[in-house]
Amino acid sequence: MKVVRVTRFGDPGVLVSGEAPEPAAGPGQVVVAVAVAEINFVETQLRRGITPGPPLPEPPYVPGGGVAGRVAAIGDGVAPEWLGRRVATGTADRLGGNAERAVADVDDLVPVPDGLGLPEAAALLNDGGTALGLFEGAEVRAGDRVLVEAAAGGLGSLLVQLALSAGARVVGAARGEAKLALVRELGAEAVDYSAPGWAKQAVDATGAGFDVVFDGVGGEIGRAAFGATARGGRFSVHGASSGAATVVPPDEAAERGVTVLGIEQLMGFGIGAKERALRAMEEAAAGRIRPVIGQRPPLERAADAHAAMESRSVVGKTLLIV
């Protein structure tokens, strides 16, 4: 079967197409005929030998932690009703998804609702469940002023939609006109966080600090966003695409009465992850949210997909079509 491997740590050129034996399902596992493999930004960091948290795989390895497709084979102890079903799932050991076949634990399978395409299901597998977890953890309410960083990304665009649906006033921060246009299309106000003084512009857009900030970038942008958080607000950290997650000293947060939900909150999202992913897919099937898919190159162009993500030239989610 066709696969893409990370041959060594490095730039996107270390992703090389090749062949591998087809995998077999062990007890409690299935083999998925992969139609779509998702790419999360953290996978580009791991490929470079950098980790914001997850353990580094040892090259050579086949990346890919999430896929969508049909169950092609089952292992011992798996109900035969799974055969042929459309599913989205995390892969075993969160590796091996950039391939024509991938192994997954049956307990991780999320049935794809009728009316939802496999690309949309793959786009929502991780980002949809994570967005719901972040949104509910931050307790977004009607009338809240909400700032979403990386608002044109796969996860950020979902947070924008969820906050708007709750009746919040939303400002989406992104970089470049194409991404700002998407933020406006979703119904939020937009600010370019590559511009000097962007955080003040964001505050000026609403006339006050933000009740909720979703920080998916970290670094200087995350610190500026914390400065834009209103007294008594909630500052929710979920990403470090800048290379370092935002860390707010407890005394600094306490001085302003800001509740900081640090990046460690993601560690608790494993509980209920499958249920949240299914809820997100059902919301999309019903037309209440939509995943933004920015690029869908074929599997063999995984290196190009990684390069586009790292250059920040892509809006929404990046998927590989297998």
C-alpha positions as CSV (number, residue, x, y, z in Angstrom):
1,M,0.0,0.0,0.0
2,K,1.0,3.6,-0.5
3,V,2.3,5.6,2.5
4,V,4.1,8.8,3.3
5,R,7.0,8.6,5.7
6,V,9.0,11.1,7.8
7,T,12.5,9.8,6.9
8,R,14.3,12.1,9.4
9,F,13.5,15.2,11.4
10,G,13.6,18.3,9.2
11,D,11.8,20.5,6.7
12,P,8.8,19.3,4.6
13,G,11.2,17.6,2.2
14,V,11.8,14.8,4.7
15,L,8.2,13.5,3.8
16,V,8.7,10.8,1.2
17,S,6.2,8.6,-0.6
18,G,6.7,4.9,-0.5
19,E,5.2,1.5,-0.1
20,A,4.5,-0.6,3.1
21,P,2.8,-3.9,3.9
22,E,-0.9,-3.6,4.6
23,P,-1.5,-3.6,8.4
24,A,-3.5,-6.2,10.2
25,A,-6.1,-5.6,12.9
26,G,-5.2,-6.9,16.4
27,P,-7.7,-7.8,19.1
28,G,-10.1,-4.9,19.6
29,Q,-8.9,-3.2,16.5
30,V,-10.0,-2.5,12.9
31,V,-8.3,-1.6,9.7
32,V,-9.7,1.5,8.0
33,A,-9.6,2.0,4.2
34,V,-8.5,5.6,4.5
35,A,-10.3,8.1,2.3
36,V,-9.1,11.2,4.0
37,A,-6.2,11.9,6.5
38,E,-6.2,15.1,8.5
39,I,-3.1,17.1,9.3
40,N,-2.8,19.1,12.6
41,F,-0.2,21.8,13.0
42,V,1.5,19.9,15.7
43,E,2.4,17.2,13.2
44,T,4.5,19.8,11.3
45,Q,6.3,20.6,14.6
46,L,6.9,16.9,15.4
47,R,8.3,16.4,11.8
48,R,10.9,19.0,12.6
49,G,11.8,17.3,15.9
50,I,10.1,19.9,18.0
51,T,7.3,19.1,20.4
52,P,4.9,21.4,22.3
53,G,3.9,18.4,24.4
54,P,3.3,15.1,22.6
55,P,6.2,12.6,22.6
56,L,8.5,12.7,19.5
57,P,8.1,9.7,17.2
58,E,11.4,8.0,16.1
59,P,12.0,8.4,12.4
60,P,11.3,6.8,10.0
61,Y,7.6,6.8,10.8
62,V,4.3,7.3,9.0
63,P,2.6,10.4,10.4
64,G,-1.1,10.9,10.7
65,G,-3.2,10.8,13.9
66,G,-6.7,11.1,12.4
67,V,-8.5,9.5,9.4
68,A,-11.9,9.0,7.9
69,G,-12.9,6.1,5.7
70,R,-14.7,2.7,5.8
71,V,-13.9,-0.2,8.0
72,A,-12.2,-2.8,5.8
73,A,-11.2,-5.5,8.4
74,I,-11.8,-6.3,12.0
75,G,-9.8,-8.0,14.7
76,D,-10.9,-10.5,17.4
77,G,-13.5,-9.2,19.7
78,V,-14.9,-6.5,17.3
79,A,-18.6,-6.7,16.3
80,P,-19.0,-7.6,12.6
81,E,-21.5,-4.7,12.3
82,W,-18.5,-2.4,12.0
83,L,-17.5,-3.8,8.7
84,G,-18.1,-1.4,5.8
85,R,-19.2,1.5,8.1
86,R,-18.1,5.0,7.5
87,V,-16.0,6.2,10.4
88,A,-13.7,8.9,11.6
89,T,-11.1,7.9,14.1
90,G,-7.8,8.5,15.7
91,T,-5.2,6.0,14.6
92,A,-3.4,3.5,16.9
93,D,-0.6,5.3,18.7
94,R,-1.7,8.4,16.8
95,L,0.5,7.4,13.9
96,G,0.1,5.7,10.5
97,G,-2.7,7.8,9.0
98,N,-0.9,9.0,6.0
99,A,-1.5,5.7,4.2
100,E,-4.1,3.8,2.2
101,R,-4.9,1.6,5.3
102,A,-4.6,2.5,9.0
103,V,-5.2,0.6,12.2
104,A,-7.5,2.0,14.9
105,D,-8.9,0.8,18.2
106,V,-12.6,0.0,17.9
107,D,-13.2,2.1,21.0
108,D,-12.0,5.2,19.1
109,L,-14.3,4.9,16.1
110,V,-16.8,7.7,15.5
111,P,-19.6,6.7,13.2
112,V,-20.0,9.4,10.5
113,P,-23.6,10.8,10.5
114,D,-25.7,10.5,7.4
115,G,-25.5,13.6,5.3
116,L,-21.9,14.4,6.3
117,G,-19.0,13.8,3.9
118,L,-15.9,12.0,4.9
119,P,-13.7,15.1,4.4
120,E,-15.9,17.1,6.7
121,A,-15.9,14.3,9.3
122,A,-12.0,14.2,9.2
123,A,-11.9,18.0,9.6
124,L,-14.1,17.7,12.7
125,L,-12.6,14.6,14.3
126,N,-10.1,16.5,16.4
127,D,-10.9,20.2,15.8
128,G,-14.6,19.8,16.3
129,G,-14.3,18.0,19.6
130,T,-11.6,20.3,20.8
131,A,-13.6,23.4,19.9
132,L,-16.5,22.2,21.9
133,G,-14.3,21.4,24.9
134,L,-12.7,24.8,24.8
135,F,-16.0,26.6,24.2
136,E,-17.7,24.9,27.1
137,G,-14.7,25.2,29.4
138,A,-14.6,29.0,28.8
139,E,-18.4,29.2,29.5
140,V,-19.1,31.6,26.7
141,R,-22.4,33.4,27.2
142,A,-24.6,35.7,25.2
143,G,-23.3,39.2,25.2
144,D,-19.7,38.2,25.9
145,R,-16.9,39.9,24.0
146,V,-14.8,37.1,22.6
147,L,-11.4,37.2,20.9
148,V,-10.3,34.2,18.8
149,E,-6.7,34.0,17.6
150,A,-5.8,32.1,14.4
151,A,-9.5,32.6,13.7
152,A,-9.2,31.5,10.0
153,G,-7.7,28.1,11.0
154,G,-9.5,24.8,11.3
155,L,-10.0,25.1,15.0
156,G,-10.3,28.9,15.2
157,S,-13.0,29.1,12.6
158,L,-15.1,26.6,14.6
159,L,-14.6,28.6,17.8
160,V,-15.7,31.8,15.9
161,Q,-18.9,30.0,14.8
162,L,-19.7,28.5,18.3
163,A,-19.2,31.9,20.0
164,L,-21.4,33.7,17.5
165,S,-24.1,31.0,17.9
166,A,-24.1,31.7,21.6
167,G,-24.8,35.3,21.1
168,A,-21.3,36.6,21.7
169,R,-19.7,39.5,20.0
170,V,-16.6,38.0,18.3
171,V,-13.4,39.5,17.0
172,G,-11.2,37.1,15.0
173,A,-7.5,37.7,14.8
174,A,-5.6,36.4,11.8
175,R,-2.9,37.3,9.3
176,G,-3.4,38.5,5.8
177,E,-6.4,39.7,3.8
178,A,-7.6,36.2,2.7
179,K,-7.8,35.0,6.2
180,L,-9.4,38.3,7.4
181,A,-12.0,37.9,4.6
182,L,-12.9,34.5,5.9
183,V,-13.3,35.7,9.4
184,R,-15.7,38.4,8.2
185,E,-17.6,35.8,6.1
186,L,-18.2,33.8,9.2
187,G,-19.8,36.9,10.8
188,A,-17.1,38.2,13.1
189,E,-15.1,41.4,13.1
190,A,-11.5,40.9,12.0
191,V,-8.1,42.3,13.0
192,D,-4.7,41.5,11.5
193,Y,-2.4,40.4,14.3
194,S,0.7,41.0,12.2
195,A,0.0,44.7,12.4
196,P,1.6,46.9,15.2
197,G,-0.9,47.6,18.0
198,W,-3.3,44.9,16.8
199,A,-4.5,44.0,20.4
200,K,-5.5,47.7,21.0
201,Q,-7.4,47.6,17.6
202,A,-9.2,44.5,18.8
203,V,-10.2,46.1,22.0
204,D,-11.2,49.3,20.2
205,A,-13.5,47.3,18.0
206,T,-15.7,46.3,20.9
207,G,-15.0,49.3,23.1
208,A,-13.8,47.2,26.1
209,G,-11.5,44.3,27.0
210,F,-12.5,40.7,26.1
211,D,-14.5,38.5,28.4
212,V,-13.1,35.4,26.7
213,V,-9.8,35.0,24.8
214,F,-9.0,31.8,22.9
215,D,-5.2,31.7,22.5
216,G,-4.0,29.2,19.9
217,V,-0.8,31.0,19.0
218,G,1.2,31.8,22.1
219,G,4.4,33.8,22.0
220,E,4.2,37.5,21.7
221,I,0.7,37.3,20.2
222,G,-0.5,35.3,23.2
223,R,0.9,37.8,25.6
224,A,-0.7,40.7,23.7
225,A,-4.0,38.9,23.8
226,F,-3.8,38.4,27.5
227,G,-3.3,42.2,27.9
228,A,-6.6,42.6,26.0
229,T,-8.5,40.4,28.4
230,A,-10.9,42.3,30.6
231,R,-10.8,42.2,34.4
232,G,-12.7,39.1,35.5
233,G,-12.3,37.5,32.1
234,R,-11.3,34.0,31.0
235,F,-8.1,33.4,29.1
236,S,-8.1,30.0,27.4
237,V,-4.8,28.6,26.0
238,H,-5.0,25.7,23.4
239,G,-2.0,26.1,21.1
240,A,1.5,27.2,20.5
241,S,1.9,27.6,16.7
242,S,4.4,30.4,17.5
243,G,6.6,27.7,19.1
244,A,5.8,28.4,22.8
245,A,2.5,28.4,24.7
246,T,1.5,31.4,26.7
247,V,2.3,31.1,30.4
248,V,0.7,33.7,32.6
249,P,2.1,34.1,36.2
250,P,-0.6,33.3,38.7
251,D,-0.1,36.6,40.6
252,E,-0.5,38.5,37.3
253,A,-3.7,36.8,36.6
254,A,-5.0,37.2,40.1
255,E,-4.2,40.9,40.1
256,R,-6.7,41.3,37.3
257,G,-9.1,38.6,38.4
258,V,-8.5,36.7,35.1
259,T,-9.2,32.9,35.1
260,V,-6.4,31.3,33.1
261,L,-7.3,27.9,31.4
262,G,-3.8,26.8,30.5
263,I,-2.7,24.5,27.7
264,E,-2.7,21.6,30.2
265,Q,-6.5,21.7,29.9
266,L,-6.1,19.7,26.7
267,M,-4.8,16.8,28.7
268,G,-8.3,16.3,30.1
269,F,-10.0,16.4,26.8
270,G,-9.3,12.7,26.2
271,I,-12.3,12.0,28.5
272,G,-15.4,12.4,26.3
273,A,-13.4,13.2,23.2
274,K,-15.3,10.7,21.0
275,E,-18.7,12.0,22.2
276,R,-17.7,15.6,21.5
277,A,-16.4,14.7,18.1
278,L,-19.7,13.0,17.3
279,R,-21.7,16.1,18.5
280,A,-19.6,18.3,16.3
281,M,-20.3,16.1,13.3
282,E,-24.0,16.0,14.1
283,E,-24.0,19.8,14.3
284,A,-22.3,20.0,10.9
285,A,-24.7,17.4,9.4
286,A,-27.6,19.6,10.6
287,G,-26.0,22.7,9.0
288,R,-25.4,24.6,12.3
289,I,-21.6,24.7,11.9
290,R,-19.3,24.0,9.0
291,P,-15.7,23.0,8.9
292,V,-13.6,25.3,6.7
293,I,-11.3,23.1,4.5
294,G,-8.6,25.1,2.9
295,Q,-6.6,22.5,0.9
296,R,-7.1,18.9,-0.1
297,P,-4.0,17.7,-1.9
298,P,-3.5,14.0,-2.7
299,L,-1.5,11.8,-0.2
300,E,1.7,12.0,-2.3
301,R,1.8,15.8,-1.9
302,A,2.0,15.7,1.9
303,A,5.2,17.7,1.8
304,D,3.5,20.5,-0.1
305,A,0.7,20.5,2.4
306,H,3.1,20.8,5.3
307,A,4.9,23.6,3.6
308,A,1.7,25.5,3.0
309,M,0.7,25.1,6.6
310,E,4.0,26.3,7.9
311,S,4.0,29.3,5.6
312,R,0.6,30.3,7.1
313,S,-0.8,30.5,3.5
314,V,-3.8,28.2,4.1
315,V,-7.2,29.0,5.5
316,G,-9.1,26.4,7.5
317,K,-8.2,22.7,7.7
318,T,-5.7,20.8,5.7
319,L,-6.6,17.3,4.6
320,L,-4.9,14.6,2.5
321,I,-7.0,12.8,0.0
322,V,-6.0,9.1,-0.2
